Amino acid sequence: MAVEERVNPAALAYKPEDYAYSVMWSEADQAYIGRVLEFPSLAAHGPSPVGALQEMTDVVRYVLEDLAESGEEIPPPLSKRPFSGNLRLRMPEDLHRTLAIEAAQQHVSLNQWINLKLSR
């Protein structure tokens, strides 16, 4: 693709800043490693947490531009994905019974009790 045909980064549906990043120290690499949740195969090194995050953000910017240029699907950031708030959960009968008893003892619904336990 010619230079004038390159994708305008401002026209991308998602920005690198929309994605979920983490930075951790790597003893093996003796550097900080930046990762992005929505692109699990990507990683970038940096001498500091801020440096690794900046490197990772730059990598994501390049990948977004490359995917847009090639017409490939761009994974939506978790921050932009819709969530219904509904979750179907299977559990052992004994756990279900225990939770129902605990909820009754607390005078709340089973749904409220599970939400309370998950939020702790």
N, C-alpha and C positions, 0 to 999 in steps of 0.2 A: 504494500500500500504506500503510495507516495506521501511525502510529509504533509502536503496540504489536505490529504484525505484522512489523516489521523483523527481519532476520536477526540473530541473536545472534552477534557476531564470535567468541566463544569456541566456537561450535558449528561453525565452518567446518572443513572437512577439512584445509585447508592454511592456514598462517600466513604473513604477509608475510615473516617472517624465514627461511622455508624456501627462498626464491627466490635466484637468482644475480644479484648486482648488480655494476655497475661505475660508476666515477665518473671523468670526464676533464675537463680544462680546455678551454673553448671560446673561442678568440680572437674568433670572430665575435660571440659572445654576451657576452663578457667576464664569464663566470660558469662555475661548475662544472656539468656536466650529469650527472645520474644516470640510468642505464638499468637495465632488468631483462631478462635474456636470454630468459625464457619469454614475455614480452610485448613483442616488438620495436617495437611502435608507441608505447610509452609512454616519456616522458622528463620529467624535472623539473630545474629550475634551483636553484642555491643559491650563496650567497656564499663557501662553503667546501666542502671535500669532505664533511665531516660534515653540513653543512646540506643539500647536494644529496642525500646518502644518506637523510637523515631525510624530506625531501620525497618522494623516490621511494618510500620505504617507506609513507608515508601514502597516496600515489596507489594503490599496489598493494592496500593494505587496503581502500580505497574500491571498487576494481574487483572484488576478491574478493567483497565484500558485495553489490555490484550484480549480478554474475553469479549468485550464489547466490539472490538475490531473484527474478531473472527465470528461474531454472531452466536457465540456459545452462551448458554444460560448462566446467569450470574446468581450465585446463592444469595438469598435475601439475608440481611443481618438479623440476628435474634431481636434486636431492638425495634425492627420494623415488622416482624411477623405477628399475625393476629393469634391470640390465645383465647379460647372460649371460657376458661375457668372451670370446665368440666373435665373430669378425669375418671376413667373406668379403672378400677383397681381390683385385682384378684388377690386373695390372701387365704391362708389356711383357716379352716372353720374355727379352730381354737382361738386364733388371734382375733377373728371377727367377734366371737363370743366375749373374749376378754375386753375388747374395746367397747363393746355395747354395754357391758356391766360398768366399766369405768365411766362412760358417758352418763348412764343412769344415776350413778352415785354422785356425779357432779351436777346433775339436773340440767344437762344440755343435750342437744341432739348428737347422734353419732357423727354426723358431718361436722358439726362445730368442734367436737372433741378431737377428731382427726386433724382438722385445720389447726387447732391450738397446739397439738403435739408436733405437727410438721413445722410450725412457725418458731418453735423453740430452738 
